[in-house]
Amino acid sequence: MKNNKIFYFIVSLIVAIFFVLLLGLKEEKNYSPQSENKKLNNSISLKELYSGKNIFLNDLLLENELNLINIWASWCLPCKAEHPYLINLNERFDINLIGINYKDNLDNSKKFLSDLGNPYDEVLVDSDGIKSIELGAIGVPETYLINNEYKIIKKFIGPLDQDDYENIISLIKK
Amino acid sequence: MKKITSIVLILIINTLHSNISFADQNKNIDHITKNLRCLICQGQSVYDSQSDFALSMKKLIQIKIKEGNTEDEIYKFLKEKYGEWIVYEPEVNKNTIFLWGLPLILFIFGGLLIIRKVTIK
């Protein structure tokens, strides 16, 4: 009787573990760090693309507007795909758009902007990718929507698409 | 002659010292990056990965060590940016207590079973 109880306990434990593992297999494995509600590090300084001047990122953020920081590179094809959305956002809305050029050749990045249009109010350069890590980025493209308290209210990993574009617009209109 | 000998000696000691501290620093960077997960190639550590993210991370850690940051301070900085997931060895908290406690529970349970079997015999 006692042996039977132990047997049933072990079998049900194995079945339970099997189902837990099966559910685990179906889960999304790629981890995306959460940055929402985190305040920007105010000591990040980067060089401006055209003048080469060192600028603190916080000095560029406007208190009365929403700020959009977009990390991009001329060698990154998805950045090319999301570029029309950034151009549209800059043309249609009063939003402070800051570009961070990531691990790029400066001539190529300038050419990228002159060919496809420059949607940014300021373009900064992160030549070795370290400043992007200080922002909490994992690669390009990445976009951060920042409110007037310098808090990240939304982070977009990967190229912006139509849904993200509409999402940004709804947040601007709020 | 004495002057030349002492200059040569100072130079040798200086070179040896900088080589040793450089090797120590590299060892430290390797140790830290082996415990960090690359967020681009999530099956690899930052030490193993050659992704842009991992290369920048190695550079950042080198700078942080030069600035005098300790290993724990570097982990703390990165956890603030990327969350607990970035380190392979998670700290003990209410979310990870089961993860840390389970092997201990199994060990104690197994030990008790063995003791019981032995004493019954």
Chai-1 contact restraints between the chains, C-beta under 6 A:
chainA,res_idxA,chainB,res_idxB,connection_type,confidence,min_distance_angstrom,max_distance_angstrom,comment,restraint_id
A,Y31,B,W85,contact,1.0,0.0,6.0,A-B,restraint_1
A,P33,B,Y82,contact,1.0,0.0,6.0,A-B,restraint_2
A,P33,B,G83,contact,1.0,0.0,6.0,A-B,restraint_3
A,D128,B,K59,contact,1.0,0.0,6.0,A-B,restraint_4
A,G129,B,S56,contact,1.0,0.0,6.0,A-B,restraint_5
A,I130,B,S56,contact,1.0,0.0,6.0,A-B,restraint_6
A,I130,B,K59,contact,1.0,0.0,6.0,A-B,restraint_7
A,I130,B,L60,contact,1.0,0.0,6.0,A-B,restraint_8
A,I133,B,S56,contact,1.0,0.0,6.0,A-B,restraint_9
A,I133,B,L60,contact,1.0,0.0,6.0,A-B,restraint_10
A,G136,B,K81,contact,1.0,0.0,6.0,A-B,restraint_11
A,I138,B,L39,contact,1.0,0.0,6.0,A-B,restraint_12
A,I138,B,F53,contact,1.0,0.0,6.0,A-B,restraint_13
A,G139,B,F53,contact,1.0,0.0,6.0,A-B,restraint_14
